[in-house]
Amino acid sequence: MSDHISGPRALADPIADITDVYAFPSPERPGRLVLVMNTLPFAQPTQPLSDGLIYRFRLRPLEATNDETRTPFRPLEDEVQFDCVFDETGGAQVGLCTGPDRAQVQFTVGEDAGGEHDGIRAFAGPRWDPFFFDARAALQTVATGELAFTDHGTIFMDGKNVLTLVVEIDCARFLGGSSLVGVIAETLTRGKFNVRIERVGRPEVKNMLLAPTQFDQVNSNIDIRDLYNMEDGFHLAESYKPGYLARLNANLAFWDGLDGKTDWPTNGKGDHPLTSLWLADYLIVDASRRYAEQGSFLEPERSARAGRTHETCGGRALNDDSMDTFFTFIVTGGNGPPIRDGIDASTRPGTQTFPYLQPANPDPPEQPEHH
């Protein structure tokens, strides 16, 4: 769960905790874009989604900035939103997903077929958590200052369930000619006054790049993730940006030095060359490209920085080994052997047919206590 327990508020209200976000072209239906939001760490196999939340996907078209030293893309103002809410009806939980121009689909939670209407197909319910990553080794790396990954890693609490929301959209209807888009998932309070509780774009930004405090000489011992969660991912306010910059500059420099060399030299002000890219915290996916499972995560960003056109759909697929790509990029800059966490696939990989995630584990591991 790459965004699992990503701050004090997520720990206090786990029902609103987004654990992962994925975005990829449909492998079974060309012209469709699949959006996946997983929530509630350690969900039980019969647990319902919250009727007190709005589950929201936000998409904005992107344009190139032609500035390889900063984020290579910027979001435009046009935005497409898909909001899903849940209620009890006749003894079953029913979801309603609403898109632009009053497009909507109703569906029963837990039914694999979901529902389809107005160019939207949707599914919701408990599912096997597809994320694979040796989280313990990563935390040990932060604690010791030495890479702790081994050839055979271990998925933390393998067999966990999450509450999954899958929304598949017709690109021609909702995106028009804007095939390259940024994707953010959010949970918000439901009612007359909507408060953003959490938002997620790329994996592990909060837990690997913002959570460690010991390297930050400006905001040491302050957990800034709740502030970050409440921000608009497409438009950060200026109030807390210096705090995010200081934390990312410090932690990216830490990760970069783990292979014994500096691949990302900072400028005279101590600014890390990847800080602005990670602050532009949304998945970048090209819906016009074919579905790809390996090598697509971060490929549009890396290609743009290298001055070449991206070759894949980008985004993030369920079976993509995104964490190996993540660490190789920030630790080595692509200069040297890849960084591997010793896990190459989930024990129950995603499928190529809707709703893509495997059924829930009927006997999931018990949630550990947090102190």
Secondary structure, 3 states (H helix, E strand, C coil): CCCCCCCHHHHHCHHHCEEEEEEEECCCCCCEEEEEEEECCCCCCCCCCCCCEEEEEEEEEEEECCCCCCCCEEECCCCEEEEEEEEEECCEEEEEEECHHHCEEEEECCCCCCEEECCEEEEEEEEECCCCCCHHHHHHHHHHCCCCCCCCCCCCCCCCEEEEEEEEEEHHHHCCCCCEEEEEEEEEECCCCCCEEEEECCCCHHHHHHCCCCCCCCCCCCCCHHHHHHCCCCCCCCCCHHHHHHHHHHHHHHHHHHHCCCCCCCCCCCCCCCHHHHHCCCEEEECCCCCCCCCCCCHHHHHHHCCCCCCCCECECCCCCHHHHHHHHHHHCCCCCCCCCCCCCCCCCCCCCCCCCCECCCCCCCCCCCC
